[in-house]
């Protein structure tokens, strides 16, 4: 597993394997948001307070990430953070879908969309939240979140 700390409450990275769960727990992560389409979260064999939210999404400009899924993930992340936990968002490489979910979490915490995108790019150079179809979803999420 390869990841980046974005803020004290948020990490973005690649898909964690079962062996990574103890490390995530030690970092204070209590929620793992999986944005991969075909790879479900691996079953947690440990007795850890580690929750998983699978929001299957395609990394494609033809099939944009569902705003409903971004909203669901942001709400779950806010609840986890309020309870003192940290959040890990991921897709296969932590570049697009995981970064979009991470941006949604930052926006839900009060960051503007541009600041969220810049913070992710600065903290995780492998991420590409500026690619047009991911940036577009982040901006649409920000508008929808502001209205709610």
CNS distance restraints for C-alpha pairs under 8 A (distance, minus, plus):
assign (resid   1 and name CA) (resid  13 and name CA) 7.22 0.50 0.50
assign (resid   1 and name CA) (resid  14 and name CA) 5.64 0.50 0.50
assign (resid   1 and name CA) (resid  15 and name CA) 6.27 0.50 0.50
assign (resid   1 and name CA) (resid  16 and name CA) 5.24 0.50 0.50
assign (resid   1 and name CA) (resid  17 and name CA) 7.04 0.50 0.50
assign (resid   1 and name CA) (resid  20 and name CA) 6.90 0.50 0.50
assign (resid   2 and name CA) (resid  13 and name CA) 5.62 0.50 0.50
assign (resid   2 and name CA) (resid  14 and name CA) 5.54 0.50 0.50
assign (resid   3 and name CA) (resid  11 and name CA) 6.65 0.50 0.50
assign (resid   3 and name CA) (resid  12 and name CA) 5.56 0.50 0.50
assign (resid   3 and name CA) (resid  13 and name CA) 3.81 0.50 0.50
assign (resid   3 and name CA) (resid  14 and name CA) 6.24 0.50 0.50
assign (resid   3 and name CA) (resid  94 and name CA) 7.54 0.50 0.50
assign (resid   3 and name CA) (resid 124 and name CA) 7.96 0.50 0.50
assign (resid   4 and name CA) (resid  11 and name CA) 5.59 0.50 0.50
assign (resid   4 and name CA) (resid  12 and name CA) 5.51 0.50 0.50
assign (resid   4 and name CA) (resid  13 and name CA) 6.11 0.50 0.50
assign (resid   4 and name CA) (resid 123 and name CA) 6.52 0.50 0.50
assign (resid   4 and name CA) (resid 124 and name CA) 5.62 0.50 0.50
assign (resid   5 and name CA) (resid  10 and name CA) 6.24 0.50 0.50
assign (resid   5 and name CA) (resid  11 and name CA) 4.53 0.50 0.50
assign (resid   5 and name CA) (resid  12 and name CA) 6.73 0.50 0.50
assign (resid   5 and name CA) (resid 123 and name CA) 6.80 0.50 0.50
assign (resid   5 and name CA) (resid 124 and name CA) 7.80 0.50 0.50
assign (resid   6 and name CA) (resid  10 and name CA) 5.47 0.50 0.50
assign (resid   6 and name CA) (resid  11 and name CA) 5.44 0.50 0.50
assign (resid   6 and name CA) (resid  12 and name CA) 6.98 0.50 0.50
assign (resid   6 and name CA) (resid 119 and name CA) 6.96 0.50 0.50
assign (resid   6 and name CA) (resid 120 and name CA) 6.14 0.50 0.50
assign (resid   6 and name CA) (resid 123 and name CA) 5.52 0.50 0.50
assign (resid   6 and name CA) (resid 124 and name CA) 7.29 0.50 0.50
assign (resid   7 and name CA) (resid  11 and name CA) 7.10 0.50 0.50
assign (resid   8 and name CA) (resid  86 and name CA) 7.66 0.50 0.50
assign (resid   9 and name CA) (resid  81 and name CA) 6.74 0.50 0.50
assign (resid   9 and name CA) (resid  85 and name CA) 7.29 0.50 0.50
assign (resid   9 and name CA) (resid  86 and name CA) 4.57 0.50 0.50
assign (resid   9 and name CA) (resid  87 and name CA) 6.11 0.50 0.50
assign (resid  10 and name CA) (resid  86 and name CA) 5.95 0.50 0.50
assign (resid  10 and name CA) (resid  87 and name CA) 4.98 0.50 0.50
assign (resid  10 and name CA) (resid  88 and name CA) 5.97 0.50 0.50
assign (resid  10 and name CA) (resid  89 and name CA) 7.76 0.50 0.50
assign (resid  10 and name CA) (resid 102 and name CA) 7.30 0.50 0.50
assign (resid  11 and name CA) (resid  86 and name CA) 7.93 0.50 0.50
assign (resid  11 and name CA) (resid  87 and name CA) 6.22 0.50 0.50
assign (resid  11 and name CA) (resid  88 and name CA) 4.65 0.50 0.50
assign (resid  11 and name CA) (resid  89 and name CA) 6.35 0.50 0.50
assign (resid  11 and name CA) (resid 102 and name CA) 7.76 0.50 0.50
assign (resid  12 and name CA) (resid  88 and name CA) 5.64 0.50 0.50
assign (resid  12 and name CA) (resid  89 and name CA) 4.93 0.50 0.50
assign (resid  12 and name CA) (resid  90 and name CA) 5.69 0.50 0.50
assign (resid  12 and name CA) (resid  94 and name CA) 6.04 0.50 0.50
assign (resid  12 and name CA) (resid  98 and name CA) 6.29 0.50 0.50
assign (resid  12 and name CA) (resid  99 and name CA) 6.59 0.50 0.50
assign (resid  12 and name CA) (resid 102 and name CA) 6.64 0.50 0.50
assign (resid  12 and name CA) (resid 124 and name CA) 7.76 0.50 0.50
assign (resid  13 and name CA) (resid  88 and name CA) 7.44 0.50 0.50
assign (resid  13 and name CA) (resid  89 and name CA) 6.62 0.50 0.50
assign (resid  13 and name CA) (resid  90 and name CA) 5.10 0.50 0.50
assign (resid  13 and name CA) (resid  91 and name CA) 7.20 0.50 0.50
assign (resid  13 and name CA) (resid  93 and name CA) 6.54 0.50 0.50
assign (resid  13 and name CA) (resid  94 and name CA) 4.33 0.50 0.50
assign (resid  13 and name CA) (resid  95 and name CA) 7.85 0.50 0.50
assign (resid  13 and name CA) (resid  98 and name CA) 7.07 0.50 0.50
assign (resid  14 and name CA) (resid  90 and name CA) 5.42 0.50 0.50
assign (resid  14 and name CA) (resid  91 and name CA) 5.87 0.50 0.50
assign (resid  14 and name CA) (resid  92 and name CA) 5.25 0.50 0.50
assign (resid  14 and name CA) (resid  93 and name CA) 4.65 0.50 0.50
assign (resid  14 and name CA) (resid  94 and name CA) 4.90 0.50 0.50
assign (resid  15 and name CA) (resid  34 and name CA) 7.72 0.50 0.50
assign (resid  15 and name CA) (resid  90 and name CA) 5.90 0.50 0.50
assign (resid  15 and name CA) (resid  91 and name CA) 6.07 0.50 0.50
assign (resid  15 and name CA) (resid  92 and name CA) 5.54 0.50 0.50
assign (resid  15 and name CA) (resid  93 and name CA) 7.23 0.50 0.50
assign (resid  15 and name CA) (resid  94 and name CA) 7.91 0.50 0.50
assign (resid  16 and name CA) (resid  20 and name CA) 5.66 0.50 0.50
assign (resid  16 and name CA) (resid  21 and name CA) 7.16 0.50 0.50
assign (resid  17 and name CA) (resid  21 and name CA) 7.04 0.50 0.50
assign (resid  17 and name CA) (resid  42 and name CA) 6.87 0.50 0.50
assign (resid  18 and name CA) (resid  42 and name CA) 6.29 0.50 0.50
assign (resid  18 and name CA) (resid  43 and name CA) 7.33 0.50 0.50
assign (resid  18 and name CA) (resid  44 and name CA) 6.61 0.50 0.50
assign (resid  18 and name CA) (resid  45 and name CA) 7.81 0.50 0.50
assign (resid  19 and name CA) (resid  23 and name CA) 8.00 0.50 0.50
assign (resid  20 and name CA) (resid  24 and name CA) 6.30 0.50 0.50
assign (resid  21 and name CA) (resid  25 and name CA) 6.13 0.50 0.50
assign (resid  21 and name CA) (resid  44 and name CA) 7.56 0.50 0.50
assign (resid  22 and name CA) (resid  26 and name CA) 6.19 0.50 0.50
assign (resid  23 and name CA) (resid  27 and name CA) 6.34 0.50 0.50
assign (resid  24 and name CA) (resid  28 and name CA) 6.57 0.50 0.50
assign (resid  24 and name CA) (resid  29 and name CA) 5.34 0.50 0.50
assign (resid  24 and name CA) (resid  30 and name CA) 7.98 0.50 0.50
assign (resid  25 and name CA) (resid  29 and name CA) 5.19 0.50 0.50
assign (resid  25 and name CA) (resid  30 and name CA) 6.71 0.50 0.50
assign (resid  25 and name CA) (resid  48 and name CA) 7.30 0.50 0.50
assign (resid  25 and name CA) (resid  49 and name CA) 7.86 0.50 0.50
assign (resid  25 and name CA) (resid  50 and name CA) 6.95 0.50 0.50
assign (resid  27 and name CA) (resid  86 and name CA) 7.91 0.50 0.50
assign (resid  28 and name CA) (resid  85 and name CA) 5.86 0.50 0.50
assign (resid  28 and name CA) (resid  86 and name CA) 5.57 0.50 0.50
assign (resid  29 and name CA) (resid  50 and name CA) 7.12 0.50 0.50
assign (resid  29 and name CA) (resid  85 and name CA) 5.76 0.50 0.50
assign (resid  29 and name CA) (resid  86 and name CA) 4.23 0.50 0.50
assign (resid  29 and name CA) (resid  87 and name CA) 5.32 0.50 0.50
assign (resid  29 and name CA) (resid  88 and name CA) 6.51 0.50 0.50
assign (resid  30 and name CA) (resid  49 and name CA) 6.24 0.50 0.50
assign (resid  30 and name CA) (resid  50 and name CA) 4.60 0.50 0.50
assign (resid  30 and name CA) (resid  51 and name CA) 5.88 0.50 0.50
assign (resid  30 and name CA) (resid  80 and name CA) 6.85 0.50 0.50
assign (resid  30 and name CA) (resid  85 and name CA) 5.16 0.50 0.50
assign (resid  30 and name CA) (resid  86 and name CA) 5.60 0.50 0.50
assign (resid  30 and name CA) (resid  87 and name CA) 6.25 0.50 0.50
assign (resid  31 and name CA) (resid  50 and name CA) 5.86 0.50 0.50
assign (resid  31 and name CA) (resid  51 and name CA) 4.74 0.50 0.50
assign (resid  31 and name CA) (resid  52 and name CA) 5.71 0.50 0.50
assign (resid  31 and name CA) (resid  53 and name CA) 7.35 0.50 0.50
assign (resid  31 and name CA) (resid  77 and name CA) 7.06 0.50 0.50
assign (resid  31 and name CA) (resid  80 and name CA) 6.74 0.50 0.50
assign (resid  31 and name CA) (resid  85 and name CA) 7.45 0.50 0.50
assign (resid  31 and name CA) (resid  86 and name CA) 6.62 0.50 0.50
assign (resid  31 and name CA) (resid  87 and name CA) 4.93 0.50 0.50
assign (resid  31 and name CA) (resid  88 and name CA) 6.31 0.50 0.50
assign (resid  32 and name CA) (resid  50 and name CA) 7.45 0.50 0.50
assign (resid  32 and name CA) (resid  51 and name CA) 6.24 0.50 0.50
assign (resid  32 and name CA) (resid  52 and name CA) 4.84 0.50 0.50
assign (resid  32 and name CA) (resid  53 and name CA) 6.24 0.50 0.50
assign (resid  32 and name CA) (resid  87 and name CA) 5.95 0.50 0.50
assign (resid  32 and name CA) (resid  88 and name CA) 4.77 0.50 0.50
assign (resid  32 and name CA) (resid  89 and name CA) 5.86 0.50 0.50
assign (resid  32 and name CA) (resid  90 and name CA) 7.74 0.50 0.50
assign (resid  33 and name CA) (resid  52 and name CA) 5.99 0.50 0.50
assign (resid  33 and name CA) (resid  53 and name CA) 4.83 0.50 0.50
assign (resid  33 and name CA) (resid  54 and name CA) 6.01 0.50 0.50
assign (resid  33 and name CA) (resid  55 and name CA) 7.21 0.50 0.50
assign (resid  33 and name CA) (resid  73 and name CA) 6.95 0.50 0.50
assign (resid  33 and name CA) (resid  87 and name CA) 7.49 0.50 0.50
assign (resid  33 and name CA) (resid  88 and name CA) 6.17 0.50 0.50
assign (resid  33 and name CA) (resid  89 and name CA) 4.68 0.50 0.50
assign (resid  33 and name CA) (resid  90 and name CA) 6.35 0.50 0.50
assign (resid  34 and name CA) (resid  40 and name CA) 7.52 0.50 0.50
assign (resid  34 and name CA) (resid  41 and name CA) 6.76 0.50 0.50
assign (resid  34 and name CA) (resid  52 and name CA) 7.36 0.50 0.50
assign (resid  34 and name CA) (resid  53 and name CA) 6.12 0.50 0.50
assign (resid  34 and name CA) (resid  54 and name CA) 4.78 0.50 0.50
assign (resid  34 and name CA) (resid  55 and name CA) 5.99 0.50 0.50
assign (resid  34 and name CA) (resid  56 and name CA) 7.22 0.50 0.50
assign (resid  34 and name CA) (resid  89 and name CA) 6.19 0.50 0.50
assign (resid  34 and name CA) (resid  90 and name CA) 5.35 0.50 0.50
assign (resid  34 and name CA) (resid  91 and name CA) 6.14 0.50 0.50
assign (resid  34 and name CA) (resid  98 and name CA) 7.57 0.50 0.50
assign (resid  35 and name CA) (resid  54 and name CA) 6.32 0.50 0.50
assign (resid  35 and name CA) (resid  55 and name CA) 5.06 0.50 0.50
assign (resid  35 and name CA) (resid  56 and name CA) 5.13 0.50 0.50
assign (resid  35 and name CA) (resid  57 and name CA) 5.57 0.50 0.50
assign (resid  35 and name CA) (resid  89 and name CA) 7.51 0.50 0.50
assign (resid  35 and name CA) (resid  90 and name CA) 6.03 0.50 0.50
assign (resid  35 and name CA) (resid  91 and name CA) 5.05 0.50 0.50
assign (resid  35 and name CA) (resid  97 and name CA) 5.98 0.50 0.50
assign (resid  35 and name CA) (resid  98 and name CA) 6.15 0.50 0.50
assign (resid  35 and name CA) (resid 101 and name CA) 7.83 0.50 0.50
assign (resid  36 and name CA) (resid  40 and name CA) 7.35 0.50 0.50
assign (resid  36 and name CA) (resid  54 and name CA) 7.70 0.50 0.50
assign (resid  36 and name CA) (resid  55 and name CA) 7.18 0.50 0.50
assign (resid  36 and name CA) (resid  56 and name CA) 5.10 0.50 0.50
assign (resid  36 and name CA) (resid  57 and name CA) 5.73 0.50 0.50
assign (resid  36 and name CA) (resid  58 and name CA) 7.12 0.50 0.50
assign (resid  36 and name CA) (resid  90 and name CA) 7.63 0.50 0.50
assign (resid  36 and name CA) (resid  91 and name CA) 5.04 0.50 0.50
assign (resid  36 and name CA) (resid  92 and name CA) 6.54 0.50 0.50
assign (resid  36 and name CA) (resid  97 and name CA) 7.76 0.50 0.50
assign (resid  37 and name CA) (resid  55 and name CA) 7.68 0.50 0.50
assign (resid  37 and name CA) (resid  56 and name CA) 4.08 0.50 0.50
assign (resid  37 and name CA) (resid  57 and name CA) 4.85 0.50 0.50
assign (resid  37 and name CA) (resid  58 and name CA) 5.77 0.50 0.50
assign (resid  38 and name CA) (resid  56 and name CA) 7.06 0.50 0.50
assign (resid  40 and name CA) (resid  54 and name CA) 6.65 0.50 0.50
assign (resid  41 and name CA) (resid  52 and name CA) 6.84 0.50 0.50
assign (resid  41 and name CA) (resid  54 and name CA) 6.82 0.50 0.50
assign (resid  53 and name CA) (resid  73 and name CA) 7.50 0.50 0.50
assign (resid  55 and name CA) (resid  69 and name CA) 6.11 0.50 0.50
assign (resid  55 and name CA) (resid  73 and name CA) 7.77 0.50 0.50
assign (resid  57 and name CA) (resid  65 and name CA) 5.86 0.50 0.50
assign (resid  57 and name CA) (resid  66 and name CA) 7.57 0.50 0.50
assign (resid  57 and name CA) (resid  97 and name CA) 7.40 0.50 0.50
assign (resid  58 and name CA) (resid  63 and name CA) 6.44 0.50 0.50
assign (resid  58 and name CA) (resid  64 and name CA) 7.31 0.50 0.50
assign (resid  58 and name CA) (resid  65 and name CA) 6.85 0.50 0.50
assign (resid  58 and name CA) (resid  97 and name CA) 7.98 0.50 0.50
assign (resid  59 and name CA) (resid  63 and name CA) 7.51 0.50 0.50
assign (resid  59 and name CA) (resid  64 and name CA) 7.61 0.50 0.50
assign (resid  59 and name CA) (resid  65 and name CA) 7.72 0.50 0.50
assign (resid  59 and name CA) (resid  96 and name CA) 6.99 0.50 0.50
assign (resid  59 and name CA) (resid  97 and name CA) 6.46 0.50 0.50
assign (resid  60 and name CA) (resid  64 and name CA) 6.49 0.50 0.50
assign (resid  60 and name CA) (resid 133 and name CA) 7.68 0.50 0.50
assign (resid  61 and name CA) (resid 133 and name CA) 5.25 0.50 0.50
assign (resid  61 and name CA) (resid 134 and name CA) 7.96 0.50 0.50
assign (resid  64 and name CA) (resid 133 and name CA) 7.01 0.50 0.50
assign (resid  64 and name CA) (resid 134 and name CA) 7.87 0.50 0.50
assign (resid  64 and name CA) (resid 137 and name CA) 7.13 0.50 0.50
assign (resid  65 and name CA) (resid  69 and name CA) 7.38 0.50 0.50
assign (resid  65 and name CA) (resid  70 and name CA) 7.58 0.50 0.50
assign (resid  65 and name CA) (resid  97 and name CA) 7.59 0.50 0.50
assign (resid  65 and name CA) (resid 137 and name CA) 6.87 0.50 0.50
assign (resid  66 and name CA) (resid  70 and name CA) 6.52 0.50 0.50
assign (resid  67 and name CA) (resid  71 and name CA) 6.05 0.50 0.50
assign (resid  67 and name CA) (resid 137 and name CA) 7.46 0.50 0.50
assign (resid  67 and name CA) (resid 140 and name CA) 7.80 0.50 0.50
assign (resid  67 and name CA) (resid 141 and name CA) 6.19 0.50 0.50
assign (resid  68 and name CA) (resid  72 and name CA) 6.09 0.50 0.50
assign (resid  69 and name CA) (resid  73 and name CA) 6.11 0.50 0.50
assign (resid  70 and name CA) (resid  74 and name CA) 6.06 0.50 0.50
assign (resid  70 and name CA) (resid 101 and name CA) 6.04 0.50 0.50
assign (resid  70 and name CA) (resid 104 and name CA) 6.37 0.50 0.50
assign (resid  70 and name CA) (resid 141 and name CA) 7.26 0.50 0.50
assign (resid  71 and name CA) (resid  75 and name CA) 6.14 0.50 0.50
assign (resid  71 and name CA) (resid 104 and name CA) 7.53 0.50 0.50
assign (resid  71 and name CA) (resid 141 and name CA) 7.64 0.50 0.50
assign (resid  71 and name CA) (resid 145 and name CA) 7.72 0.50 0.50
assign (resid  72 and name CA) (resid  76 and name CA) 6.24 0.50 0.50
assign (resid  73 and name CA) (resid  77 and name CA) 6.02 0.50 0.50
assign (resid  73 and name CA) (resid 101 and name CA) 7.07 0.50 0.50
assign (resid  73 and name CA) (resid 104 and name CA) 7.95 0.50 0.50
assign (resid  73 and name CA) (resid 105 and name CA) 7.55 0.50 0.50
assign (resid  74 and name CA) (resid  78 and name CA) 6.12 0.50 0.50
assign (resid  74 and name CA) (resid 101 and name CA) 7.44 0.50 0.50
assign (resid  74 and name CA) (resid 104 and name CA) 5.87 0.50 0.50
assign (resid  74 and name CA) (resid 105 and name CA) 4.85 0.50 0.50
assign (resid  74 and name CA) (resid 108 and name CA) 6.26 0.50 0.50
assign (resid  75 and name CA) (resid  79 and name CA) 6.29 0.50 0.50
assign (resid  75 and name CA) (resid 108 and name CA) 7.81 0.50 0.50
assign (resid  76 and name CA) (resid  80 and name CA) 6.25 0.50 0.50
assign (resid  77 and name CA) (resid  81 and name CA) 6.09 0.50 0.50
assign (resid  77 and name CA) (resid  86 and name CA) 7.94 0.50 0.50
assign (resid  77 and name CA) (resid  87 and name CA) 6.24 0.50 0.50
assign (resid  77 and name CA) (resid 105 and name CA) 6.52 0.50 0.50
assign (resid  78 and name CA) (resid  82 and name CA) 6.02 0.50 0.50
assign (resid  78 and name CA) (resid 105 and name CA) 7.27 0.50 0.50
assign (resid  78 and name CA) (resid 108 and name CA) 7.32 0.50 0.50
assign (resid  78 and name CA) (resid 109 and name CA) 7.29 0.50 0.50
assign (resid  79 and name CA) (resid  83 and name CA) 6.30 0.50 0.50
assign (resid  80 and name CA) (resid  84 and name CA) 6.55 0.50 0.50
assign (resid  80 and name CA) (resid  85 and name CA) 5.22 0.50 0.50
assign (resid  80 and name CA) (resid  86 and name CA) 6.68 0.50 0.50
assign (resid  80 and name CA) (resid  87 and name CA) 7.32 0.50 0.50
assign (resid  81 and name CA) (resid  85 and name CA) 4.82 0.50 0.50
assign (resid  81 and name CA) (resid  86 and name CA) 5.67 0.50 0.50
assign (resid  81 and name CA) (resid  87 and name CA) 7.34 0.50 0.50
assign (resid  89 and name CA) (resid  94 and name CA) 7.90 0.50 0.50
assign (resid  89 and name CA) (resid  98 and name CA) 5.19 0.50 0.50
assign (resid  89 and name CA) (resid  99 and name CA) 7.46 0.50 0.50
assign (resid  89 and name CA) (resid 101 and name CA) 6.51 0.50 0.50
assign (resid  89 and name CA) (resid 102 and name CA) 6.11 0.50 0.50
assign (resid  90 and name CA) (resid  94 and name CA) 5.30 0.50 0.50
assign (resid  90 and name CA) (resid  97 and name CA) 7.14 0.50 0.50
assign (resid  90 and name CA) (resid  98 and name CA) 4.13 0.50 0.50
assign (resid  90 and name CA) (resid  99 and name CA) 7.42 0.50 0.50
assign (resid  91 and name CA) (resid  95 and name CA) 7.40 0.50 0.50
assign (resid  91 and name CA) (resid  96 and name CA) 7.41 0.50 0.50
assign (resid  91 and name CA) (resid  97 and name CA) 5.73 0.50 0.50
assign (resid  91 and name CA) (resid  98 and name CA) 4.85 0.50 0.50
assign (resid  94 and name CA) (resid  98 and name CA) 5.11 0.50 0.50
assign (resid  94 and name CA) (resid  99 and name CA) 6.21 0.50 0.50
assign (resid  94 and name CA) (resid 126 and name CA) 7.31 0.50 0.50
assign (resid  94 and name CA) (resid 127 and name CA) 6.14 0.50 0.50
assign (resid  95 and name CA) (resid  99 and name CA) 5.78 0.50 0.50
assign (resid  95 and name CA) (resid 126 and name CA) 5.96 0.50 0.50
assign (resid  95 and name CA) (resid 127 and name CA) 3.80 0.50 0.50
assign (resid  95 and name CA) (resid 128 and name CA) 5.32 0.50 0.50
assign (resid  95 and name CA) (resid 129 and name CA) 7.19 0.50 0.50
assign (resid  96 and name CA) (resid 100 and name CA) 6.01 0.50 0.50
assign (resid  96 and name CA) (resid 127 and name CA) 6.42 0.50 0.50
assign (resid  96 and name CA) (resid 128 and name CA) 5.95 0.50 0.50
assign (resid  96 and name CA) (resid 129 and name CA) 6.05 0.50 0.50
assign (resid  96 and name CA) (resid 134 and name CA) 6.41 0.50 0.50
assign (resid  97 and name CA) (resid 101 and name CA) 6.23 0.50 0.50
assign (resid  97 and name CA) (resid 134 and name CA) 7.45 0.50 0.50
assign (resid  98 and name CA) (resid 102 and name CA) 6.06 0.50 0.50
assign (resid  99 and name CA) (resid 103 and name CA) 6.07 0.50 0.50
assign (resid  99 and name CA) (resid 120 and name CA) 7.08 0.50 0.50
assign (resid  99 and name CA) (resid 127 and name CA) 6.36 0.50 0.50
assign (resid  99 and name CA) (resid 128 and name CA) 7.46 0.50 0.50
assign (resid  99 and name CA) (resid 129 and name CA) 6.16 0.50 0.50
assign (resid 100 and name CA) (resid 104 and name CA) 6.26 0.50 0.50
assign (resid 100 and name CA) (resid 129 and name CA) 6.60 0.50 0.50
assign (resid 100 and name CA) (resid 134 and name CA) 6.33 0.50 0.50
assign (resid 100 and name CA) (resid 135 and name CA) 7.76 0.50 0.50
assign (resid 100 and name CA) (resid 137 and name CA) 7.47 0.50 0.50
assign (resid 100 and name CA) (resid 138 and name CA) 6.11 0.50 0.50
assign (resid 101 and name CA) (resid 105 and name CA) 6.35 0.50 0.50
assign (resid 102 and name CA) (resid 106 and name CA) 6.34 0.50 0.50
assign (resid 102 and name CA) (resid 120 and name CA) 7.77 0.50 0.50
assign (resid 103 and name CA) (resid 107 and name CA) 6.07 0.50 0.50
assign (resid 103 and name CA) (resid 113 and name CA) 7.20 0.50 0.50
assign (resid 103 and name CA) (resid 116 and name CA) 5.37 0.50 0.50
assign (resid 103 and name CA) (resid 117 and name CA) 6.29 0.50 0.50
assign (resid 103 and name CA) (resid 120 and name CA) 7.33 0.50 0.50
assign (resid 103 and name CA) (resid 138 and name CA) 6.68 0.50 0.50
assign (resid 104 and name CA) (resid 108 and name CA) 6.07 0.50 0.50
assign (resid 104 and name CA) (resid 138 and name CA) 6.67 0.50 0.50
assign (resid 104 and name CA) (resid 141 and name CA) 6.84 0.50 0.50
assign (resid 104 and name CA) (resid 142 and name CA) 7.38 0.50 0.50
assign (resid 105 and name CA) (resid 109 and name CA) 6.27 0.50 0.50
assign (resid 106 and name CA) (resid 110 and name CA) 6.55 0.50 0.50
assign (resid 106 and name CA) (resid 111 and name CA) 5.55 0.50 0.50
assign (resid 106 and name CA) (resid 116 and name CA) 5.85 0.50 0.50
assign (resid 107 and name CA) (resid 111 and name CA) 4.62 0.50 0.50
assign (resid 107 and name CA) (resid 112 and name CA) 5.82 0.50 0.50
assign (resid 107 and name CA) (resid 113 and name CA) 6.12 0.50 0.50
assign (resid 107 and name CA) (resid 116 and name CA) 6.57 0.50 0.50
assign (resid 107 and name CA) (resid 142 and name CA) 6.48 0.50 0.50
assign (resid 107 and name CA) (resid 145 and name CA) 7.92 0.50 0.50
assign (resid 108 and name CA) (resid 145 and name CA) 7.09 0.50 0.50
assign (resid 111 and name CA) (resid 115 and name CA) 6.20 0.50 0.50
assign (resid 111 and name CA) (resid 116 and name CA) 5.94 0.50 0.50
assign (resid 112 and name CA) (resid 116 and name CA) 6.11 0.50 0.50
assign (resid 112 and name CA) (resid 142 and name CA) 7.64 0.50 0.50
assign (resid 113 and name CA) (resid 117 and name CA) 6.15 0.50 0.50
assign (resid 113 and name CA) (resid 138 and name CA) 6.82 0.50 0.50
assign (resid 113 and name CA) (resid 139 and name CA) 6.30 0.50 0.50
assign (resid 113 and name CA) (resid 142 and name CA) 6.22 0.50 0.50
assign (resid 114 and name CA) (resid 118 and name CA) 6.10 0.50 0.50
assign (resid 115 and name CA) (resid 119 and name CA) 5.95 0.50 0.50
assign (resid 116 and name CA) (resid 120 and name CA) 6.21 0.50 0.50
assign (resid 117 and name CA) (resid 121 and name CA) 6.20 0.50 0.50
assign (resid 117 and name CA) (resid 129 and name CA) 6.05 0.50 0.50
assign (resid 117 and name CA) (resid 130 and name CA) 7.35 0.50 0.50
assign (resid 118 and name CA) (resid 122 and name CA) 5.97 0.50 0.50
assign (resid 119 and name CA) (resid 123 and name CA) 5.97 0.50 0.50
assign (resid 120 and name CA) (resid 124 and name CA) 5.60 0.50 0.50
assign (resid 120 and name CA) (resid 125 and name CA) 7.82 0.50 0.50
assign (resid 120 and name CA) (resid 127 and name CA) 7.10 0.50 0.50
assign (resid 120 and name CA) (resid 129 and name CA) 7.61 0.50 0.50
assign (resid 121 and name CA) (resid 125 and name CA) 5.28 0.50 0.50
assign (resid 121 and name CA) (resid 126 and name CA) 7.60 0.50 0.50
assign (resid 121 and name CA) (resid 127 and name CA) 5.90 0.50 0.50
assign (resid 121 and name CA) (resid 128 and name CA) 6.76 0.50 0.50
assign (resid 121 and name CA) (resid 129 and name CA) 6.98 0.50 0.50
assign (resid 129 and name CA) (resid 134 and name CA) 5.76 0.50 0.50
assign (resid 129 and name CA) (resid 135 and name CA) 5.65 0.50 0.50
assign (resid 130 and name CA) (resid 134 and name CA) 6.75 0.50 0.50
assign (resid 130 and name CA) (resid 135 and name CA) 5.24 0.50 0.50
assign (resid 131 and name CA) (resid 135 and name CA) 5.98 0.50 0.50
assign (resid 132 and name CA) (resid 136 and name CA) 5.95 0.50 0.50
assign (resid 133 and name CA) (resid 137 and name CA) 6.43 0.50 0.50
assign (resid 134 and name CA) (resid 138 and name CA) 6.29 0.50 0.50
assign (resid 135 and name CA) (resid 139 and name CA) 6.19 0.50 0.50
assign (resid 136 and name CA) (resid 140 and name CA) 6.17 0.50 0.50
assign (resid 137 and name CA) (resid 141 and name CA) 5.95 0.50 0.50
assign (resid 138 and name CA) (resid 142 and name CA) 6.18 0.50 0.50
assign (resid 139 and name CA) (resid 143 and name CA) 6.39 0.50 0.50
assign (resid 140 and name CA) (resid 144 and name CA) 6.23 0.50 0.50
assign (resid 141 and name CA) (resid 145 and name CA) 5.92 0.50 0.50
assign (resid 142 and name CA) (resid 146 and name CA) 6.08 0.50 0.50
assign (resid 143 and name CA) (resid 147 and name CA) 6.38 0.50 0.50
assign (resid 144 and name CA) (resid 148 and name CA) 6.37 0.50 0.50
